[in-house]
Amino acid sequence: ARKDMKCIVFVKRIITARLLSQIINHVEVLDIWRSDFLVGYHSGLKAMSRAKMNRIVEDFRSGK
């Protein structure tokens, strides 16, 4: 696997994004990957702050 590989996955449902992120972060054979998720600003659920969204995007860009 390439260490500099990055990926964005789009899903239709928020629960899918949350579960996929949790699976990637907690399944031992996937420990070479890191995952986080963004929830759209107008998702209707508990809003994710703009600062958290920016942090997630910046972490992605920088490879964290």
Phi and psi restraints in degrees (range 20) as a CNS / XPLOR table:
assign (resid 1 and name C) (resid 2 and name N)
       (resid 2 and name CA) (resid 2 and name C) 1.0 -80.7 20.0 2
assign (resid 2 and name N) (resid 2 and name CA)
       (resid 2 and name C) (resid 3 and name N) 1.0 132.6 20.0 2
assign (resid 2 and name C) (resid 3 and name N)
       (resid 3 and name CA) (resid 3 and name C) 1.0 -72.2 20.0 2
assign (resid 3 and name N) (resid 3 and name CA)
       (resid 3 and name C) (resid 4 and name N) 1.0 -23.5 20.0 2
assign (resid 3 and name C) (resid 4 and name N)
       (resid 4 and name CA) (resid 4 and name C) 1.0 -94.3 20.0 2
assign (resid 4 and name N) (resid 4 and name CA)
       (resid 4 and name C) (resid 5 and name N) 1.0 6.6 20.0 2
assign (resid 4 and name C) (resid 5 and name N)
       (resid 5 and name CA) (resid 5 and name C) 1.0 -71.6 20.0 2
assign (resid 5 and name N) (resid 5 and name CA)
       (resid 5 and name C) (resid 6 and name N) 1.0 136.4 20.0 2
assign (resid 5 and name C) (resid 6 and name N)
       (resid 6 and name CA) (resid 6 and name C) 1.0 -130.4 20.0 2
assign (resid 6 and name N) (resid 6 and name CA)
       (resid 6 and name C) (resid 7 and name N) 1.0 154.1 20.0 2
assign (resid 6 and name C) (resid 7 and name N)
       (resid 7 and name CA) (resid 7 and name C) 1.0 -149.1 20.0 2
assign (resid 7 and name N) (resid 7 and name CA)
       (resid 7 and name C) (resid 8 and name N) 1.0 141.3 20.0 2
assign (resid 7 and name C) (resid 8 and name N)
       (resid 8 and name CA) (resid 8 and name C) 1.0 -118.6 20.0 2
assign (resid 8 and name N) (resid 8 and name CA)
       (resid 8 and name C) (resid 9 and name N) 1.0 130.3 20.0 2
assign (resid 8 and name C) (resid 9 and name N)
       (resid 9 and name CA) (resid 9 and name C) 1.0 -116.7 20.0 2
assign (resid 9 and name N) (resid 9 and name CA)
       (resid 9 and name C) (resid 10 and name N) 1.0 128.3 20.0 2
assign (resid 9 and name C) (resid 10 and name N)
       (resid 10 and name CA) (resid 10 and name C) 1.0 -103.1 20.0 2
assign (resid 10 and name N) (resid 10 and name CA)
       (resid 10 and name C) (resid 11 and name N) 1.0 134.2 20.0 2
assign (resid 10 and name C) (resid 11 and name N)
       (resid 11 and name CA) (resid 11 and name C) 1.0 -130.1 20.0 2
assign (resid 11 and name N) (resid 11 and name CA)
       (resid 11 and name C) (resid 12 and name N) 1.0 161.1 20.0 2
assign (resid 11 and name C) (resid 12 and name N)
       (resid 12 and name CA) (resid 12 and name C) 1.0 -83.8 20.0 2
assign (resid 12 and name N) (resid 12 and name CA)
       (resid 12 and name C) (resid 13 and name N) 1.0 -29.3 20.0 2
assign (resid 12 and name C) (resid 13 and name N)
       (resid 13 and name CA) (resid 13 and name C) 1.0 -116.5 20.0 2
assign (resid 13 and name N) (resid 13 and name CA)
       (resid 13 and name C) (resid 14 and name N) 1.0 140.5 20.0 2
assign (resid 13 and name C) (resid 14 and name N)
       (resid 14 and name CA) (resid 14 and name C) 1.0 -61.1 20.0 2
assign (resid 14 and name N) (resid 14 and name CA)
       (resid 14 and name C) (resid 15 and name N) 1.0 -41.0 20.0 2
assign (resid 14 and name C) (resid 15 and name N)
       (resid 15 and name CA) (resid 15 and name C) 1.0 -60.6 20.0 2
assign (resid 15 and name N) (resid 15 and name CA)
       (resid 15 and name C) (resid 16 and name N) 1.0 -34.9 20.0 2
assign (resid 15 and name C) (resid 16 and name N)
       (resid 16 and name CA) (resid 16 and name C) 1.0 -64.2 20.0 2
assign (resid 16 and name N) (resid 16 and name CA)
       (resid 16 and name C) (resid 17 and name N) 1.0 -43.0 20.0 2
assign (resid 16 and name C) (resid 17 and name N)
       (resid 17 and name CA) (resid 17 and name C) 1.0 -62.8 20.0 2
assign (resid 17 and name N) (resid 17 and name CA)
       (resid 17 and name C) (resid 18 and name N) 1.0 -45.6 20.0 2
assign (resid 17 and name C) (resid 18 and name N)
       (resid 18 and name CA) (resid 18 and name C) 1.0 -63.2 20.0 2
assign (resid 18 and name N) (resid 18 and name CA)
       (resid 18 and name C) (resid 19 and name N) 1.0 -47.5 20.0 2
assign (resid 18 and name C) (resid 19 and name N)
       (resid 19 and name CA) (resid 19 and name C) 1.0 -66.4 20.0 2
assign (resid 19 and name N) (resid 19 and name CA)
       (resid 19 and name C) (resid 20 and name N) 1.0 -42.5 20.0 2
assign (resid 19 and name C) (resid 20 and name N)
       (resid 20 and name CA) (resid 20 and name C) 1.0 -60.5 20.0 2
assign (resid 20 and name N) (resid 20 and name CA)
       (resid 20 and name C) (resid 21 and name N) 1.0 -42.8 20.0 2
assign (resid 20 and name C) (resid 21 and name N)
       (resid 21 and name CA) (resid 21 and name C) 1.0 -63.0 20.0 2
assign (resid 21 and name N) (resid 21 and name CA)
       (resid 21 and name C) (resid 22 and name N) 1.0 -44.1 20.0 2
assign (resid 21 and name C) (resid 22 and name N)
       (resid 22 and name CA) (resid 22 and name C) 1.0 -63.7 20.0 2
assign (resid 22 and name N) (resid 22 and name CA)
       (resid 22 and name C) (resid 23 and name N) 1.0 -42.2 20.0 2
assign (resid 22 and name C) (resid 23 and name N)
       (resid 23 and name CA) (resid 23 and name C) 1.0 -61.4 20.0 2
assign (resid 23 and name N) (resid 23 and name CA)
       (resid 23 and name C) (resid 24 and name N) 1.0 -49.2 20.0 2
assign (resid 23 and name C) (resid 24 and name N)
       (resid 24 and name CA) (resid 24 and name C) 1.0 -60.2 20.0 2
assign (resid 24 and name N) (resid 24 and name CA)
       (resid 24 and name C) (resid 25 and name N) 1.0 -39.0 20.0 2
assign (resid 24 and name C) (resid 25 and name N)
       (resid 25 and name CA) (resid 25 and name C) 1.0 -80.3 20.0 2
assign (resid 25 and name N) (resid 25 and name CA)
       (resid 25 and name C) (resid 26 and name N) 1.0 -14.4 20.0 2
assign (resid 25 and name C) (resid 26 and name N)
       (resid 26 and name CA) (resid 26 and name C) 1.0 -120.9 20.0 2
assign (resid 26 and name N) (resid 26 and name CA)
       (resid 26 and name C) (resid 27 and name N) 1.0 -8.5 20.0 2
assign (resid 26 and name C) (resid 27 and name N)
       (resid 27 and name CA) (resid 27 and name C) 1.0 -89.6 20.0 2
assign (resid 27 and name N) (resid 27 and name CA)
       (resid 27 and name C) (resid 28 and name N) 1.0 123.3 20.0 2
assign (resid 27 and name C) (resid 28 and name N)
       (resid 28 and name CA) (resid 28 and name C) 1.0 -57.4 20.0 2
assign (resid 28 and name N) (resid 28 and name CA)
       (resid 28 and name C) (resid 29 and name N) 1.0 -40.4 20.0 2
assign (resid 28 and name C) (resid 29 and name N)
       (resid 29 and name CA) (resid 29 and name C) 1.0 -70.0 20.0 2
assign (resid 29 and name N) (resid 29 and name CA)
       (resid 29 and name C) (resid 30 and name N) 1.0 -12.0 20.0 2
assign (resid 29 and name C) (resid 30 and name N)
       (resid 30 and name CA) (resid 30 and name C) 1.0 -102.5 20.0 2
assign (resid 30 and name N) (resid 30 and name CA)
       (resid 30 and name C) (resid 31 and name N) 1.0 13.9 20.0 2
assign (resid 30 and name C) (resid 31 and name N)
       (resid 31 and name CA) (resid 31 and name C) 1.0 -68.2 20.0 2
assign (resid 31 and name N) (resid 31 and name CA)
       (resid 31 and name C) (resid 32 and name N) 1.0 -6.7 20.0 2
assign (resid 31 and name C) (resid 32 and name N)
       (resid 32 and name CA) (resid 32 and name C) 1.0 -80.8 20.0 2
assign (resid 32 and name N) (resid 32 and name CA)
       (resid 32 and name C) (resid 33 and name N) 1.0 -12.1 20.0 2
assign (resid 32 and name C) (resid 33 and name N)
       (resid 33 and name CA) (resid 33 and name C) 1.0 -102.7 20.0 2
assign (resid 33 and name N) (resid 33 and name CA)
       (resid 33 and name C) (resid 34 and name N) 1.0 152.0 20.0 2
assign (resid 33 and name C) (resid 34 and name N)
       (resid 34 and name CA) (resid 34 and name C) 1.0 -122.6 20.0 2
assign (resid 34 and name N) (resid 34 and name CA)
       (resid 34 and name C) (resid 35 and name N) 1.0 145.7 20.0 2
assign (resid 34 and name C) (resid 35 and name N)
       (resid 35 and name CA) (resid 35 and name C) 1.0 -140.3 20.0 2
assign (resid 35 and name N) (resid 35 and name CA)
       (resid 35 and name C) (resid 36 and name N) 1.0 148.8 20.0 2
assign (resid 35 and name C) (resid 36 and name N)
       (resid 36 and name CA) (resid 36 and name C) 1.0 -150.7 20.0 2
assign (resid 36 and name N) (resid 36 and name CA)
       (resid 36 and name C) (resid 37 and name N) 1.0 173.2 20.0 2
assign (resid 36 and name C) (resid 37 and name N)
       (resid 37 and name CA) (resid 37 and name C) 1.0 -142.1 20.0 2
assign (resid 37 and name N) (resid 37 and name CA)
       (resid 37 and name C) (resid 38 and name N) 1.0 156.2 20.0 2
assign (resid 37 and name C) (resid 38 and name N)
       (resid 38 and name CA) (resid 38 and name C) 1.0 -115.9 20.0 2
assign (resid 38 and name N) (resid 38 and name CA)
       (resid 38 and name C) (resid 39 and name N) 1.0 143.9 20.0 2
assign (resid 38 and name C) (resid 39 and name N)
       (resid 39 and name CA) (resid 39 and name C) 1.0 -113.1 20.0 2
assign (resid 39 and name N) (resid 39 and name CA)
       (resid 39 and name C) (resid 40 and name N) 1.0 131.2 20.0 2
assign (resid 39 and name C) (resid 40 and name N)
       (resid 40 and name CA) (resid 40 and name C) 1.0 -53.0 20.0 2
assign (resid 40 and name N) (resid 40 and name CA)
       (resid 40 and name C) (resid 41 and name N) 1.0 145.4 20.0 2
assign (resid 40 and name C) (resid 41 and name N)
       (resid 41 and name CA) (resid 41 and name C) 1.0 -58.3 20.0 2
assign (resid 41 and name N) (resid 41 and name CA)
       (resid 41 and name C) (resid 42 and name N) 1.0 -35.2 20.0 2
assign (resid 41 and name C) (resid 42 and name N)
       (resid 42 and name CA) (resid 42 and name C) 1.0 -107.7 20.0 2
assign (resid 42 and name N) (resid 42 and name CA)
       (resid 42 and name C) (resid 43 and name N) 1.0 41.1 20.0 2
assign (resid 42 and name C) (resid 43 and name N)
       (resid 43 and name CA) (resid 43 and name C) 1.0 -73.5 20.0 2
assign (resid 43 and name N) (resid 43 and name CA)
       (resid 43 and name C) (resid 44 and name N) 1.0 -17.5 20.0 2
assign (resid 43 and name C) (resid 44 and name N)
       (resid 44 and name CA) (resid 44 and name C) 1.0 89.3 20.0 2
assign (resid 44 and name N) (resid 44 and name CA)
       (resid 44 and name C) (resid 45 and name N) 1.0 -12.9 20.0 2
assign (resid 44 and name C) (resid 45 and name N)
       (resid 45 and name CA) (resid 45 and name C) 1.0 -96.6 20.0 2
assign (resid 45 and name N) (resid 45 and name CA)
       (resid 45 and name C) (resid 46 and name N) 1.0 -176.9 20.0 2
assign (resid 45 and name C) (resid 46 and name N)
       (resid 46 and name CA) (resid 46 and name C) 1.0 -50.1 20.0 2
assign (resid 46 and name N) (resid 46 and name CA)
       (resid 46 and name C) (resid 47 and name N) 1.0 118.0 20.0 2
assign (resid 46 and name C) (resid 47 and name N)
       (resid 47 and name CA) (resid 47 and name C) 1.0 -65.6 20.0 2
assign (resid 47 and name N) (resid 47 and name CA)
       (resid 47 and name C) (resid 48 and name N) 1.0 140.3 20.0 2
assign (resid 47 and name C) (resid 48 and name N)
       (resid 48 and name CA) (resid 48 and name C) 1.0 -89.2 20.0 2
assign (resid 48 and name N) (resid 48 and name CA)
       (resid 48 and name C) (resid 49 and name N) 1.0 132.1 20.0 2
assign (resid 48 and name C) (resid 49 and name N)
       (resid 49 and name CA) (resid 49 and name C) 1.0 -66.2 20.0 2
assign (resid 49 and name N) (resid 49 and name CA)
       (resid 49 and name C) (resid 50 and name N) 1.0 151.9 20.0 2
assign (resid 49 and name C) (resid 50 and name N)
       (resid 50 and name CA) (resid 50 and name C) 1.0 -60.6 20.0 2
assign (resid 50 and name N) (resid 50 and name CA)
       (resid 50 and name C) (resid 51 and name N) 1.0 -37.0 20.0 2
assign (resid 50 and name C) (resid 51 and name N)
       (resid 51 and name CA) (resid 51 and name C) 1.0 -62.8 20.0 2
assign (resid 51 and name N) (resid 51 and name CA)
       (resid 51 and name C) (resid 52 and name N) 1.0 -42.1 20.0 2
assign (resid 51 and name C) (resid 52 and name N)
       (resid 52 and name CA) (resid 52 and name C) 1.0 -66.8 20.0 2
assign (resid 52 and name N) (resid 52 and name CA)
       (resid 52 and name C) (resid 53 and name N) 1.0 -41.6 20.0 2
assign (resid 52 and name C) (resid 53 and name N)
       (resid 53 and name CA) (resid 53 and name C) 1.0 -58.3 20.0 2
assign (resid 53 and name N) (resid 53 and name CA)
       (resid 53 and name C) (resid 54 and name N) 1.0 -46.6 20.0 2
assign (resid 53 and name C) (resid 54 and name N)
       (resid 54 and name CA) (resid 54 and name C) 1.0 -62.5 20.0 2
assign (resid 54 and name N) (resid 54 and name CA)
       (resid 54 and name C) (resid 55 and name N) 1.0 -40.0 20.0 2
assign (resid 54 and name C) (resid 55 and name N)
       (resid 55 and name CA) (resid 55 and name C) 1.0 -62.9 20.0 2
assign (resid 55 and name N) (resid 55 and name CA)
       (resid 55 and name C) (resid 56 and name N) 1.0 -44.1 20.0 2
assign (resid 55 and name C) (resid 56 and name N)
       (resid 56 and name CA) (resid 56 and name C) 1.0 -62.5 20.0 2
assign (resid 56 and name N) (resid 56 and name CA)
       (resid 56 and name C) (resid 57 and name N) 1.0 -44.5 20.0 2
assign (resid 56 and name C) (resid 57 and name N)
       (resid 57 and name CA) (resid 57 and name C) 1.0 -64.8 20.0 2
assign (resid 57 and name N) (resid 57 and name CA)
       (resid 57 and name C) (resid 58 and name N) 1.0 -42.5 20.0 2
assign (resid 57 and name C) (resid 58 and name N)
       (resid 58 and name CA) (resid 58 and name C) 1.0 -65.9 20.0 2
assign (resid 58 and name N) (resid 58 and name CA)
       (resid 58 and name C) (resid 59 and name N) 1.0 -40.3 20.0 2
assign (resid 58 and name C) (resid 59 and name N)
       (resid 59 and name CA) (resid 59 and name C) 1.0 -60.6 20.0 2
assign (resid 59 and name N) (resid 59 and name CA)
       (resid 59 and name C) (resid 60 and name N) 1.0 -40.4 20.0 2
assign (resid 59 and name C) (resid 60 and name N)
       (resid 60 and name CA) (resid 60 and name C) 1.0 -62.6 20.0 2
assign (resid 60 and name N) (resid 60 and name CA)
       (resid 60 and name C) (resid 61 and name N) 1.0 -48.0 20.0 2
assign (resid 60 and name C) (resid 61 and name N)
       (resid 61 and name CA) (resid 61 and name C) 1.0 -60.1 20.0 2
assign (resid 61 and name N) (resid 61 and name CA)
       (resid 61 and name C) (resid 62 and name N) 1.0 -40.5 20.0 2
assign (resid 61 and name C) (resid 62 and name N)
       (resid 62 and name CA) (resid 62 and name C) 1.0 -85.3 20.0 2
assign (resid 62 and name N) (resid 62 and name CA)
       (resid 62 and name C) (resid 63 and name N) 1.0 -5.3 20.0 2
assign (resid 62 and name C) (resid 63 and name N)
       (resid 63 and name CA) (resid 63 and name C) 1.0 84.9 20.0 2
assign (resid 63 and name N) (resid 63 and name CA)
       (resid 63 and name C) (resid 64 and name N) 1.0 15.6 20.0 2
